[in-house]
Amino acid sequence: MDLGLTGKSVLVTGGSKGIGRAIAELFAAEGANVAICGRDAEAVGAVVTKLTGSGGKAWGQGIDVADPVALKGWVDGAAKAFDSIDCLVCNVSALAVGDTPETWEKSFRTDMMHTVNAVAAAIPYLEKSPSASIIIISSVSGFEVDFAAGSYGAIKGALLHYAKGLAHQLVGKGIRVNAVSPGNTYFEGGIWQNIENGSPDLFKTAMGLNPTGRMGTAEEVAFGVVMLASPLASRISGTNLIIDGALTKAV
């Protein structure tokens, strides 16, 4: 199926590894122009080189998304490189699990405010797109109480509320807004690999909760994101797409 993404310009925060990288690579495979960012400029450059090999344009910068000035500069730079922005994917998370002043501060500045600031910077460009969309990566921890209750879960819950509100606020501008909530997602260098190595009992418990007998992959999450960004999904806005292999039980 042609998802209609050829030539579209997509921005993905945190696109140098994990879920963000899988999202960027799938967009590129669909013929989209892709801009990414990440704190490791060298890693960003390596992914940009790979994305360019897919045939579309690719561009990236090494930045800290918690810095609003740098983040706006990245958005503006991508718009200049591609002459447009059609989709923004806010993917970065500090993964600050805990209930300390430090984890709350990190979760708020990185997960929440990077999303708010990226959206504010991108809206003037998205307004000009005939098929504009924003996709915010949340988590199943945002609507069910689990081991990440505290700063991580609460801020992910706030992102779901923010996405729903944006969908109503921006519908008149022709901009769709959706959230994606992955369940346990395992990839190299990710939180679950770290838990597997550092807290094997927690990892075993989490594995036992997955009805499929495994955790999800970054590529499985990426498919949901790219599908939502497609112009074919023109009627889908204000939803939260849960990608968890029937892990959660909330209705």
N, CA and C of each residue as an Amber inpcrd file, in Angstrom:
protein
   753
   0.8430000  -1.2040000   0.0000000   0.0000000   0.0000000   0.0000000
   0.8750000   1.2490000   0.0000000   0.5370000   2.1980000  -0.8590000
   1.2340000   3.4820000  -0.8810000   0.6240000   4.3860000   0.1830000
   1.4120000   4.7270000   1.1880000   0.9000000   5.5500000   2.2870000
   0.8810000   7.0360000   1.9600000   1.3320000   7.4070000   0.7790000
   1.2780000   8.8120000   0.3770000   2.2640000   9.6970000   1.0890000
   3.3880000   9.1400000   1.4950000   4.3820000   9.9080000   2.2510000
   5.5900000  10.3160000   1.4230000   5.6300000   9.9240000   0.1630000
   6.7530000  10.2940000  -0.6910000   6.8620000  11.8110000  -0.8100000
   8.0260000  12.3290000  -0.5140000   8.2490000  13.7680000  -0.6120000
   7.7700000  14.5680000   0.5840000   7.0850000  13.9310000   1.5450000
   6.6600000  14.6320000   2.7530000   7.8780000  14.8820000   3.6460000
   7.8210000  15.9180000   4.4340000   8.9430000  16.2810000   5.3130000
   8.5710000  16.0160000   6.7590000   9.3510000  15.1570000   7.4040000
   9.0390000  14.6660000   8.7400000  10.1840000  14.9700000   9.6980000
   9.8560000  15.4380000  10.8940000  10.8400000  15.6920000  11.9370000
  10.6380000  14.7020000  13.0640000  11.7200000  14.0650000  13.5160000
  11.6490000  13.0900000  14.5990000  12.6770000  13.4610000  15.6640000
  12.2220000  13.8060000  16.8560000  13.1770000  14.0820000  17.9260000
  13.6930000  12.7510000  18.4770000  14.9690000  12.7350000  18.8290000
  15.5620000  11.5070000  19.3380000  15.6110000  10.4140000  18.2960000
  15.9890000  10.7730000  17.0670000  15.9540000   9.8170000  15.9740000
  17.2330000   9.0590000  15.7320000  18.1780000   9.1150000  16.6620000
  19.4610000   8.4660000  16.4290000  19.5450000   7.0500000  16.9840000
  18.5510000   6.6370000  17.7660000  18.5800000   5.2840000  18.3170000
  17.1750000   4.8600000  18.7330000  17.0190000   3.5680000  18.9870000
  15.7880000   3.0430000  19.5380000  14.5570000   3.2800000  18.7020000
  13.4550000   3.5940000  19.3610000  12.1790000   3.7960000  18.6850000
  12.2730000   4.9560000  17.7000000  12.9320000   6.0340000  18.0860000
  13.0470000   7.1850000  17.2000000  13.7640000   6.8420000  15.9110000
  14.8270000   6.0720000  16.0240000  15.5570000   5.6760000  14.8130000
  14.7000000   4.7870000  13.9230000  13.9840000   3.8490000  14.5200000
  13.1120000   2.9710000  13.7340000  12.0390000   3.7810000  13.0150000
  11.5120000   4.8010000  13.6870000  10.5150000   5.6690000  13.0640000
  11.1310000   6.4080000  11.8770000  12.3000000   6.9930000  12.0860000
  12.9770000   7.7380000  11.0170000  13.2680000   6.8350000   9.8230000
  13.7390000   5.6280000  10.0750000  14.0870000   4.7170000   8.9840000
  12.8590000   4.2820000   8.1950000  11.7420000   4.0610000   8.8740000
  10.5340000   3.6520000   8.1610000   9.9610000   4.8020000   7.3410000
  10.0080000   6.0220000   7.8820000   9.5850000   7.1780000   7.0830000
  10.4530000   7.3020000   5.8330000  11.7580000   7.1510000   5.9950000
  12.6660000   7.2540000   4.8580000  12.3660000   6.1690000   3.8280000
  12.0560000   4.9620000   4.3030000  11.7280000   3.8650000   3.3950000
  10.4570000   4.1470000   2.6030000   9.5780000   4.9830000   3.1840000
   8.3410000   5.3650000   2.5030000   8.5420000   6.5600000   1.5720000
   9.7770000   7.0370000   1.4650000  10.0730000   8.1240000   0.5390000
   9.9890000   9.5120000   1.1250000   9.8680000   9.6100000   2.4540000
   9.7750000  10.9230000   3.0900000  11.1630000  11.5250000   3.3000000
  11.2230000  12.8480000   3.3880000  12.4140000  13.5540000   3.8320000
  12.3820000  13.5420000   5.3630000  13.5020000  13.2230000   5.9880000
  13.4940000  13.0280000   7.4350000  14.5870000  13.8410000   8.1150000
  14.1960000  14.5920000   9.1420000  15.1450000  15.3190000   9.9810000
  15.1220000  14.7040000  11.3680000  16.2920000  14.4970000  11.9440000
  16.3840000  13.9360000  13.2830000  17.2850000  14.8010000  14.1570000
  17.2140000  14.5640000  15.4530000  18.1410000  15.2010000  16.3830000
  18.4360000  14.2190000  17.4960000  19.4740000  14.5050000  18.2440000
  19.8770000  13.6890000  19.3720000  21.0510000  14.3620000  20.0460000
  21.3770000  13.9490000  21.2490000  22.4770000  14.5920000  21.9670000
  23.8460000  14.2100000  21.4070000  23.9500000  13.0450000  20.8060000
  25.2140000  12.5640000  20.2510000  25.2910000  12.9470000  18.7750000
  26.0150000  14.0270000  18.4740000  26.0800000  14.5340000  17.1000000
  26.6670000  13.5040000  16.1420000  27.6370000  12.7290000  16.6140000
  28.2480000  11.7180000  15.7510000  27.2360000  10.6410000  15.3770000
  26.4530000  10.1990000  16.3500000  25.4240000   9.1920000  16.0720000
  24.3600000   9.7430000  15.1430000  23.9920000  11.0010000  15.3410000
  23.0170000  11.6370000  14.4440000  23.5450000  11.6480000  13.0180000
  24.8120000  12.0100000  12.8510000  25.4050000  12.0540000  11.5220000
  25.4060000  10.7030000  10.8420000  25.6830000   9.6450000  11.6130000
  25.7030000   8.2950000  11.0410000  24.3190000   7.8810000  10.5520000
  23.2910000   8.2160000  11.3270000  21.9290000   7.8610000  10.9180000
  21.5030000   8.6930000   9.7180000  21.8600000   9.9690000   9.6890000
  21.5280000  10.8160000   8.5470000  22.1240000  10.2350000   7.2630000
  23.3580000   9.7770000   7.3420000  24.0040000   9.1630000   6.1780000
  23.2260000   7.9410000   5.7080000  22.7870000   7.1070000   6.6530000
  22.0110000   5.9250000   6.2890000  20.6650000   6.3120000   5.6870000
  20.0050000   7.2990000   6.2630000  18.6990000   7.7200000   5.7590000
  18.8200000   8.2790000   4.3400000  19.8810000   9.0090000   4.0910000
  20.0920000   9.5690000   2.7570000  20.2100000   8.4600000   1.7200000
  20.7720000   7.3370000   2.1350000  20.9030000   6.2040000   1.2340000
  19.5770000   5.5870000   0.8380000  18.4980000   5.9470000   1.5590000
  17.1740000   5.4120000   1.2140000  16.5530000   6.1330000   0.0310000
  17.1590000   7.2420000  -0.3650000  16.6730000   7.9380000  -1.5560000
  16.0980000   9.3120000  -1.3020000  15.5970000   9.5590000  -0.0890000
  15.0460000  10.8690000   0.2100000  16.0910000  11.7800000   0.8260000
  15.6880000  12.9770000   1.1730000  16.5870000  13.8980000   1.8420000
  16.6320000  13.5660000   3.3270000  17.7510000  13.8240000   3.9520000
  17.8820000  13.6310000   5.3920000  18.7570000  14.7370000   5.9640000
  18.4520000  15.1210000   7.1920000  19.1720000  16.2310000   7.8290000
  19.1000000  16.0290000   9.3320000  20.1230000  16.4660000  10.0390000
  20.0930000  16.3060000  11.4810000  21.0690000  17.2030000  12.2080000
  20.8750000  17.3180000  13.5060000  21.7510000  18.1030000  14.3740000
  21.8730000  17.4120000  15.7260000  23.0150000  17.6070000  16.3580000
  23.2020000  17.1570000  17.7230000  22.7920000  18.2650000  18.6800000
  21.6850000  18.0740000  19.3910000  21.1850000  19.0840000  20.3330000
  20.6210000  18.3980000  21.5710000  20.4320000  19.1840000  22.6120000
  19.6940000  18.7550000  23.7940000  18.2910000  19.3340000  23.6590000
  17.2820000  18.4660000  23.5080000  15.9230000  18.9660000  23.2670000
  15.3630000  19.7170000  24.4640000  15.9900000  19.5760000  25.6290000
  15.5460000  20.3320000  26.7970000  15.9430000  21.8050000  26.7110000
  16.7750000  22.1380000  25.7300000  17.1630000  23.5290000  25.4760000
  16.2150000  24.1000000  24.4250000  15.2720000  24.9480000  24.8160000
  14.2550000  25.4230000  23.8710000  14.8230000  26.2180000  22.7000000
  15.9010000  26.9510000  22.9080000  16.5000000  27.7350000  21.8250000
  17.1050000  26.7990000  20.7840000  17.8560000  25.8050000  21.2560000
  18.4580000  24.8410000  20.3360000  17.3870000  24.0410000  19.6090000
  16.3290000  23.6930000  20.3140000  15.2510000  22.9150000  19.7100000
  14.5530000  23.7000000  18.6020000  14.2800000  24.9800000  18.8490000
  13.6540000  25.8060000  17.8110000  14.5940000  25.9670000  16.6220000
  15.8900000  26.0930000  16.8920000  16.8530000  26.2010000  15.8120000
  16.8640000  24.9590000  14.9420000  16.6910000  23.7900000  15.5730000
  16.6340000  22.5380000  14.8190000  15.3800000  22.4800000  13.9390000
  14.2480000  22.8710000  14.5020000  13.0000000  22.8830000  13.7260000
  13.1160000  23.8380000  12.5430000  13.6050000  25.0370000  12.8020000
  13.7560000  26.0170000  11.7270000  14.7610000  25.5320000  10.6800000
  15.8200000  24.8810000  11.1390000  16.8230000  24.3720000  10.2140000
  16.2750000  23.2840000   9.3190000  15.4380000  22.4080000   9.8790000
  14.8240000  21.3470000   9.0830000  13.8660000  21.9360000   8.0570000
  13.0910000  22.9320000   8.4770000  12.1600000  23.5750000   7.5470000
  12.9150000  24.2250000   6.3940000  14.0530000  24.8110000   6.6920000
  14.8720000  25.4310000   5.6480000  15.4590000  24.3740000   4.7230000
  15.9020000  23.2550000   5.2920000  16.5160000  22.1970000   4.4880000
  15.5160000  21.5440000   3.5470000  14.2580000  21.4360000   3.9850000
  13.2430000  20.7330000   3.2040000  12.2170000  21.6530000   2.5520000
  12.2350000  22.9330000   2.9050000  11.2480000  23.9110000   2.4070000
   9.8440000  23.6670000   2.9460000   9.6990000  22.7740000   3.9020000
   8.3690000  22.5030000   4.4550000   8.4880000  21.5620000   5.6430000
   7.4080000  21.4990000   6.4230000   7.2620000  20.4770000   7.4600000
   5.8370000  19.9440000   7.3590000   5.7150000  18.6230000   7.2400000
   4.3990000  17.9910000   7.1560000   4.0530000  17.1870000   8.4010000
   5.0660000  16.7500000   9.1240000   4.8010000  15.9150000  10.3010000
   5.8870000  16.1310000  11.3430000   5.4790000  16.2190000  12.6000000
   6.3920000  16.3080000  13.7360000   6.1340000  15.1280000  14.6510000
   7.1890000  14.3840000  14.9550000   7.0890000  13.2720000  15.9060000
   7.9330000  13.6130000  17.1260000   7.2840000  13.7870000  18.2740000
   7.9820000  14.1040000  19.5210000   8.2090000  12.7960000  20.2740000
   9.4410000  12.3290000  20.2470000   9.7500000  10.9900000  20.7260000
  10.6700000  10.9630000  21.9510000  11.4410000  12.0100000  22.1920000
  12.4700000  11.9560000  23.2340000  11.8650000  11.8200000  24.6340000
  12.4980000  10.9770000  25.4290000  12.1500000  10.8460000  26.8470000
  13.4240000  10.7770000  27.6730000  13.3930000  11.3850000  28.8380000
  14.5200000  11.2910000  29.7540000  14.5630000   9.9300000  30.4450000
  13.4580000   9.1610000  30.3270000  13.3500000   7.8530000  30.9920000
  13.6760000   7.9710000  32.4750000  13.1960000   9.0610000  33.0660000
  13.4980000   9.3500000  34.4680000  12.4510000   8.6950000  35.3660000
  12.6580000   7.4170000  35.6470000  11.7480000   6.6680000  36.5120000
  12.1300000   6.8970000  37.9670000  11.1640000   7.3240000  38.7690000
  11.4480000   7.5660000  40.1770000  10.5120000   8.6040000  40.7550000
  10.7820000   9.0250000  41.9540000   9.9350000  10.0010000  42.6400000
  10.8010000  10.9400000  43.4590000  11.8000000  11.5080000  42.7950000
  12.6970000  12.4570000  43.4410000  12.5930000  13.7940000  42.7140000
  13.0490000  14.8720000  43.3360000  13.0400000  16.1570000  42.6350000
  13.7760000  16.0900000  41.3020000  14.8380000  15.2830000  41.2560000
  15.6310000  15.1840000  40.0220000  14.8520000  14.4880000  38.9170000
  14.1640000  13.3840000  39.2270000  13.4150000  12.6860000  38.1740000
  12.2210000  13.5110000  37.7080000  11.5850000  14.2240000  38.6070000
  10.4620000  15.0840000  38.2040000  10.9480000  16.2100000  37.2910000
  12.0700000  16.8080000  37.6560000  12.6090000  17.8930000  36.8450000
  13.0050000  17.3960000  35.4530000  13.6880000  16.2600000  35.3870000
  14.1010000  15.7070000  34.0990000  12.8920000  15.3320000  33.2410000
  11.9130000  14.6830000  33.8350000  10.7220000  14.2800000  33.0870000
   9.9750000  15.4960000  32.5490000   9.8470000  16.5140000  33.3870000
   9.1160000  17.7080000  32.9610000   9.8480000  18.4410000  31.8470000
  11.1330000  18.7020000  32.0420000  11.8900000  19.4890000  31.0650000
  12.0820000  18.7480000  29.7500000  12.3310000  17.4360000  29.8280000
  12.6390000  16.6850000  28.6150000  11.3850000  16.1230000  27.9580000
  10.6180000  15.3280000  28.6650000   9.4460000  14.6850000  28.0640000
   8.3510000  15.7100000  27.7290000   8.0110000  16.5230000  28.7110000
   6.8830000  17.4390000  28.5300000   7.2520000  18.6850000  27.7370000
   8.2290000  19.4390000  28.2260000   8.4960000  20.7380000  27.6260000
   9.1820000  20.6480000  26.2690000   9.9360000  19.5840000  26.0230000
  10.4890000  19.4430000  24.6660000   9.3440000  19.2670000  23.6780000
   8.2940000  18.5550000  24.0950000   7.1360000  18.3620000  23.2200000
   6.4110000  19.6860000  23.0050000   6.1360000  20.4000000  24.0740000
   5.4440000  21.6890000  23.9770000   6.2390000  22.6680000  23.1130000
   7.5420000  22.7450000  23.3230000   8.3680000  23.7000000  22.5770000
   8.5330000  23.3020000  21.1110000   8.6430000  22.0080000  20.8510000
   8.7560000  21.5610000  19.4600000   7.4700000  21.8520000  18.6960000
   6.3430000  21.5960000  19.3260000   5.0490000  21.8720000  18.6870000
   4.9160000  23.3590000  18.3770000   5.2560000  24.2040000  19.3490000
   5.1500000  25.6540000  19.1380000   6.0230000  26.1120000  17.9750000
   7.2170000  25.5360000  17.8560000   8.1310000  25.9300000  16.7810000
   7.6640000  25.4200000  15.4230000   7.0030000  24.2670000  15.4130000
   6.6290000  23.6430000  14.1420000   5.2910000  24.1180000  13.5810000
   4.3920000  24.5910000  14.4270000   3.0440000  24.9490000  13.9630000
   3.0440000  25.9300000  12.7870000   3.8530000  26.9930000  12.7880000
   3.8160000  27.9090000  11.6360000   4.1150000  27.2230000  10.3070000
   4.9190000  26.1790000  10.3400000   5.2350000  25.4340000   9.1170000
   4.1470000  24.4000000   8.8180000   3.6400000  23.7380000   9.8510000
   2.6090000  22.7290000   9.6550000   1.3270000  23.3320000   9.0890000
   1.0530000  24.5840000   9.4570000  -0.1500000  25.2440000   8.9560000
  -0.1730000  25.3320000   7.4320000   0.9840000  25.2840000   6.8190000
   1.0850000  25.4270000   5.3630000   0.9880000  24.0810000   4.6370000
   0.9830000  22.9920000   5.3960000   0.9590000  21.6580000   4.7990000
  -0.4750000  21.2140000   4.5040000  -0.6990000  20.5440000   3.3770000
  -2.0400000  20.0260000   3.0770000  -2.3710000  18.7570000   3.8580000
  -1.3880000  18.1770000   4.5400000  -1.6300000  16.9360000   5.2970000
  -0.7720000  16.9260000   6.5550000  -0.9760000  17.9240000   7.4050000
  -0.1280000  18.1030000   8.5840000  -0.5540000  17.2070000   9.7380000
   0.4440000  16.7070000  10.4700000   0.1210000  15.9190000  11.6560000
   1.2400000  16.0280000  12.6910000   0.8400000  15.8410000  13.9350000
   1.7570000  15.7850000  15.0690000   1.5080000  14.4620000  15.7760000
   2.5850000  13.7600000  16.0920000   2.4580000  12.4930000  16.8110000
   3.3450000  12.5580000  18.0540000   2.7370000  12.3270000  19.2040000
   3.4290000  12.4300000  20.4850000   3.5830000  11.0300000  21.0720000
   4.8190000  10.6490000  21.3540000   5.0710000   9.3300000  21.9230000
   4.9050000   9.3880000  23.4380000   3.9050000   8.6870000  23.9330000
   3.6620000   8.5870000  25.3710000   4.0740000   7.1820000  25.8150000
   3.2540000   6.5260000  26.6080000   3.5780000   5.1960000  27.1280000
   2.3460000   4.6140000  27.7960000   2.2900000   3.2880000  27.8790000
   1.2060000   2.6660000  28.6400000   1.2960000   3.0660000  30.1130000
   2.4830000   3.4990000  30.5530000   2.6400000   3.9660000  31.9360000
   1.8920000   5.2620000  32.1750000   1.4250000   5.9020000  31.0990000
   0.6780000   7.1410000  31.2270000  -0.7810000   6.9450000  31.5710000
  -1.2930000   5.7110000  31.4450000  -2.7040000   5.4930000  31.7890000
  -2.9280000   4.2580000  32.6590000  -1.8800000   3.5270000  32.9870000
  -1.9830000   2.4460000  33.9560000  -0.8520000   2.5750000  34.9720000
  -1.1320000   2.2260000  36.2040000  -0.1130000   2.2890000  37.2490000
   0.7850000   1.0570000  37.1390000   2.0800000   1.2920000  36.9850000
   3.0300000   0.1910000  36.9030000   4.3140000   0.5750000  37.6300000
   5.4080000  -0.1070000  37.3560000   6.6480000   0.1490000  38.0740000
   7.1600000   1.5750000  37.8580000   6.6950000   2.2500000  36.7840000
   7.1630000   3.5990000  36.4700000   6.2660000   4.6850000  37.0530000
   5.3580000   4.3090000  37.9690000   4.5320000   5.3240000  38.6270000
   5.4440000   6.3260000  39.3200000   5.0630000   7.5820000  39.2680000
   5.9210000   8.6640000  39.7540000   6.1190000   9.6450000  38.6380000
   7.2960000  10.1860000  38.5050000   7.5360000  11.2400000  37.5260000
   7.3130000  10.7620000  36.0910000   7.8180000   9.5860000  35.7430000
   7.7060000   9.1050000  34.3650000   6.2420000   8.8960000  33.9690000
   5.5130000   8.1180000  34.7780000   4.1270000   7.8270000  34.4510000
   3.2480000   9.0680000  34.4380000   3.4440000   9.9490000  35.4100000
   2.6060000  11.1470000  35.4970000   2.8140000  12.0770000  34.2990000
   4.0580000  12.2540000  33.8910000   4.3340000  13.1300000  32.7520000
   3.8530000  12.4860000  31.4580000   3.9800000  11.1750000  31.3250000
   3.4390000  10.5000000  30.1410000   1.9160000  10.6390000  30.0940000
   1.2800000  10.6270000  31.2590000  -0.1550000  10.8760000  31.3180000
  -0.4910000  12.2920000  30.8880000   0.3370000  13.2430000  31.2970000
   0.1290000  14.6330000  30.8980000   0.2530000  14.7990000  29.3840000
   1.1650000  14.0380000  28.7670000   1.3190000  14.1110000  27.3070000
   0.0670000  13.6280000  26.5940000  -0.6130000  12.6290000  27.1510000
  -1.8550000  12.1570000  26.5490000  -2.9180000  13.2530000  26.5950000
  -3.0100000  13.9290000  27.7280000  -3.9630000  15.0330000  27.8620000
  -3.6080000  16.1620000  26.9050000  -2.3310000  16.4630000  26.8150000
  -1.8600000  17.5270000  25.9290000  -2.1890000  17.2110000  24.4750000
  -1.9760000  15.9720000  24.0640000  -2.2570000  15.5740000  22.6870000
  -3.7430000  15.7090000  22.3770000  -4.5740000  15.2810000  23.2920000
  -6.0290000  15.3730000  23.0760000  -6.4700000  16.8190000  22.9640000
  -5.9340000  17.6720000  23.8350000  -6.2790000  19.0900000  23.7680000
  -5.8130000  19.7300000  22.4790000  -4.5850000  19.4020000  22.0480000
  -4.0610000  19.9550000  20.8020000  -4.9070000  19.5540000  19.6080000
  -5.3830000  18.3170000  19.6130000  -6.1950000  17.8470000  18.4930000
  -7.4070000  18.7530000  18.2890000  -8.0200000  19.1710000  19.3860000
  -9.1930000  20.0550000  19.2880000  -8.7850000  21.4890000  18.9490000
  -7.6560000  21.9300000  19.4930000  -7.2170000  23.2990000  19.2550000
  -6.7500000  23.5200000  17.8160000  -6.1890000  22.4950000  17.2000000
  -5.5660000  22.6640000  15.8860000  -6.3860000  22.1180000  14.7270000
  -7.5380000  21.5430000  15.0140000  -8.3290000  20.9510000  13.9290000
  -8.7120000  21.9990000  12.8860000  -8.9610000  23.2180000  13.3310000
  -9.3280000  24.2790000  12.4030000  -8.1820000  24.7030000  11.5000000
  -6.9660000  24.3790000  11.8850000  -5.7890000  24.6890000  11.0720000
  -5.4080000  23.5280000  10.1610000  -6.1980000  22.4500000  10.2090000
  -5.9090000  21.2960000   9.3670000  -4.7600000  20.4440000   9.8740000
  -4.4610000  20.5220000  11.1690000  -3.3620000  19.7520000  11.7520000
  -3.9390000  18.6540000  12.6440000  -3.6580000  17.4210000  12.3070000
  -4.0960000  16.2940000  13.1300000  -3.0750000  16.0440000  14.2370000
  -3.5600000  15.6080000  15.4020000  -2.6750000  15.3140000  16.5270000
  -3.0900000  13.9880000  17.1460000  -2.1280000  13.0920000  17.2960000
  -2.3800000  11.7990000  17.9290000  -1.2400000  11.4420000  18.8650000
  -1.5250000  10.5480000  19.7860000  -0.5040000  10.0010000  20.6770000
  -0.3110000   8.5260000  20.3610000   0.8740000   8.0240000  20.6390000
   1.1710000   6.5980000  20.5290000   1.7380000   6.1440000  21.8650000
   1.1690000   5.0870000  22.4150000   1.6150000   4.5780000  23.7170000
   2.1600000   3.1630000  23.5750000   3.4740000   3.0350000  23.4900000
   4.0660000   1.6940000  23.4320000   4.0170000   1.0070000  24.7990000
   3.9180000  -0.3130000  24.7540000   4.1210000  -1.1040000  25.9540000
   5.6000000  -1.4340000  26.0660000   5.9200000  -2.5430000  26.7310000
   7.3190000  -2.9430000  26.8840000   7.9490000  -3.1100000  25.5090000
   8.9750000  -2.3080000  25.2310000   9.6390000  -2.3390000  23.9240000
  11.1290000  -2.5540000  24.1460000  11.6410000  -3.6270000  23.5930000
  13.0320000  -4.0160000  23.8260000  13.8800000  -3.6880000  22.6070000
  14.9780000  -2.9660000  22.8390000  15.9470000  -2.7130000  21.7780000
  17.2960000  -2.4560000  22.4350000  18.3430000  -2.5850000  21.6510000
  19.7040000  -2.4370000  22.1650000  19.9220000  -1.0440000  22.7450000
  20.3900000  -0.9990000  23.9720000  20.6370000   0.2730000  24.6360000
  19.4060000   0.8850000  25.2570000  18.2720000   0.2020000  25.1630000
  17.0210000   0.7300000  25.6910000  16.8350000   0.4250000  27.1650000
  15.7460000   0.9590000  27.7300000  15.5140000   0.8230000  29.1590000
  15.3400000  -0.6310000  29.5670000  14.7040000  -1.4360000  28.6960000
  14.4630000  -2.8200000  29.0960000  15.7220000  -3.6670000  29.0260000
  16.6340000  -3.3320000  28.1340000  17.9200000  -4.0340000  28.1400000
  18.6960000  -3.6700000  29.4000000  18.6160000  -2.4050000  29.7980000
  19.2900000  -1.9730000  31.0210000  18.6930000  -2.6580000  32.2570000
  17.3510000  -2.7880000  32.2560000  16.6970000  -3.4710000  33.3780000
  17.0620000  -4.9520000  33.3810000  17.1210000  -5.5450000  32.2040000
  17.5050000  -6.9510000  32.0990000  18.8720000  -7.1940000  32.7210000
  19.7880000  -6.2640000  32.4840000  21.1480000  -6.4130000  32.9990000
  21.2850000  -5.9980000  34.4620000  20.5100000  -4.9900000  34.8670000
  20.6670000  -4.4470000  36.2140000  19.6560000  -4.9280000  37.2310000
  18.4480000  -5.2750000  36.7750000  17.3850000  -5.7330000  37.6860000
  16.6810000  -6.9450000  37.0720000  17.3670000  -8.0890000  37.0340000
  16.8150000  -9.2640000  36.3560000  15.4690000  -9.7280000  36.8990000
  15.2190000  -9.5260000  38.1890000  13.9310000  -9.9400000  38.7570000
  12.7950000  -9.0980000  38.1870000  13.0060000  -7.7820000  38.0860000
  12.0020000  -6.8990000  37.4920000  11.7810000  -7.2610000  36.0280000
  12.8580000  -7.5500000  35.3190000  12.7380000  -7.9190000  33.9120000
  11.9250000  -9.2050000  33.7670000  12.1890000 -10.1820000  34.6250000
  11.4460000 -11.4410000  34.5650000   9.9650000 -11.2160000  34.8460000
   9.6710000 -10.3600000  35.8140000   8.2750000 -10.0420000  36.1300000
   7.5840000  -9.3880000  34.9430000   8.2690000  -8.4250000  34.3280000
   7.6960000  -7.7190000  33.1750000   7.4570000  -8.6710000  32.0090000
   8.3920000  -9.5430000  31.7510000   8.2210000 -10.5230000  30.6780000
   7.0090000 -11.4040000  30.9310000   6.8030000 -11.7590000  32.1950000
   5.6730000 -12.6170000  32.5470000   4.3270000 -11.9440000  32.3540000
   4.3100000 -10.6070000  32.3270000   3.0560000  -9.8710000  32.1420000
   2.6530000  -9.7580000  30.6740000   3.5820000 -10.0000000  29.7590000
   3.3010000  -9.8620000  28.3300000   2.5890000 -11.1140000  27.8080000
   1.3250000 -10.9920000  27.3960000   0.5780000 -12.1690000  26.9280000
   1.2160000 -12.8420000  25.7180000   1.9700000 -12.0900000  24.9350000
   2.6040000 -12.6640000  23.7510000   3.8690000 -13.4350000  24.0900000
   4.3290000 -13.3370000  25.3240000   5.5390000 -14.0290000  25.7240000
   6.8160000 -13.3110000  25.3220000   6.6800000 -12.0910000  24.8380000
   7.8500000 -11.3070000  24.4390000   7.5210000  -9.8320000  24.5610000
   8.5480000  -9.0070000  24.4800000   8.3520000  -7.5670000  24.4110000
   8.2700000  -7.1390000  22.9540000   7.7810000  -5.9310000  22.7300000
   7.6690000  -5.4280000  21.3690000   9.0080000  -4.9530000  20.8360000
   9.0230000  -4.6230000  19.5600000  10.2250000  -4.1000000  18.9260000
  10.0100000  -2.6430000  18.5440000  11.1060000  -1.9440000  18.3470000
  11.0260000  -0.5470000  17.9210000  10.3380000  -0.4370000  16.5660000
  10.5610000  -1.4220000  15.7040000   9.9620000  -1.4020000  14.3700000
   8.4460000  -1.5470000  14.4370000   7.9520000  -2.2880000  15.4090000
   6.5000000  -2.4430000  15.5510000   5.8530000  -1.1290000  15.9800000
   6.5310000  -0.3920000  16.8390000   6.0180000   0.9300000  17.2330000
   6.0820000   1.8870000  16.0420000   7.1710000   1.8210000  15.3020000
   7.3570000   2.7160000  14.1560000   6.2330000   2.5620000  13.1420000
   5.7770000   1.3460000  12.9090000   4.7020000   1.1440000  11.9420000
   3.4630000   1.9320000  12.3290000   3.1040000   1.9000000  13.6140000
   1.9290000   2.6420000  14.0610000   2.0850000   4.1320000  13.8540000
   3.2730000   4.6510000  14.1210000   3.5310000   6.0890000  13.9660000
   3.4220000   6.4990000  12.5030000   4.0730000   5.7470000  11.6300000
   4.0650000   6.0890000  10.2020000   2.6600000   5.9730000   9.6340000
   1.9070000   4.9900000  10.0640000   0.5270000   4.8400000   9.6110000
  -0.3080000   6.0610000   9.9910000  -0.1420000   6.5300000  11.2360000
  -0.9090000   7.6940000  11.6790000  -0.5310000   8.9550000  10.9110000
   0.7200000   9.0380000  10.4600000   1.1750000  10.2190000   9.7290000
   0.6970000  10.2380000   8.2910000   0.2730000   9.1010000   7.7760000
  -0.1460000   9.0150000   6.3830000  -1.3790000   9.8740000   6.1180000
  -1.4400000  10.5250000   4.9600000  -2.6510000  11.2510000   4.5850000
  -3.8820000  10.3520000   4.5340000  -3.6720000   9.0370000   4.3920000
  -4.7950000   8.1040000   4.3900000  -5.4810000   8.0510000   5.7500000
  -4.7910000   8.4910000   6.8020000  -5.3560000   8.5140000   8.1510000
  -6.0030000   9.8630000   8.4460000  -6.5380000  10.4980000   7.4290000
  -7.0310000  11.8800000   7.5490000  -8.1600000  12.0530000   8.5650000
  -8.8440000  10.9720000   8.9160000  -9.9500000  11.0800000   9.8680000
  -9.5240000  10.7290000  11.2940000  -8.2560000  10.3750000  11.4590000
  -7.7820000   9.9520000  12.7810000  -7.0630000  11.1100000  13.4540000
  -7.6930000  11.6710000  14.4620000  -7.0850000  12.7440000  15.2350000
  -7.6540000  12.7100000  16.6440000  -6.8100000  12.9900000  17.6190000
  -7.2470000  12.9910000  19.0110000  -7.2830000  11.6100000  19.6310000
  -6.6230000  10.6420000  18.9950000  -6.6450000   9.2840000  19.5380000
  -5.3140000   8.9330000  20.1910000  -5.3330000   7.8710000  20.9790000
  -4.1190000   7.3250000  21.5800000  -3.9830000   5.8890000  21.0800000
  -3.0270000   5.6540000  20.2030000  -2.8050000   4.3260000  19.6480000
  -1.9210000   3.5290000  20.5960000  -2.4680000   2.4700000  21.1560000
  -1.7440000   1.6360000  22.1040000  -1.1040000   0.4710000  21.3550000
   0.2080000   0.3490000  21.4710000   0.9510000  -0.7090000  20.7780000
   1.6380000  -1.5490000  21.8450000   0.9200000  -2.5390000  22.3820000
   1.4360000  -3.2450000  23.5680000   1.2000000  -4.7470000  23.5560000
   0.7090000  -5.3150000  22.4560000   0.4930000  -6.7560000  22.4340000
  -0.4590000  -7.2370000  23.5080000  -1.5320000  -6.4600000  23.7670000
  -2.5520000  -6.8150000  24.7630000  -2.0100000  -6.8520000  26.1970000
  -0.9610000  -6.0720000  26.4440000  -0.3780000  -6.0070000  27.7810000
  -1.3290000  -5.3460000  28.7860000  -1.9070000  -4.2060000  28.4040000
  -2.7340000  -3.4450000  29.3340000  -4.1730000  -3.9550000  29.3380000
  -4.8810000  -3.6230000  30.4060000  -6.2640000  -4.1090000  30.5640000
  -7.2840000  -2.9780000  30.6410000  -6.8250000  -1.7440000  30.5770000
  -7.7530000  -0.6200000  30.6620000  -8.6450000  -0.5830000  29.4240000
  -9.9140000  -0.1850000  29.6140000 -10.8620000  -0.0760000  28.5130000
 -10.8760000   1.3750000  28.0350000
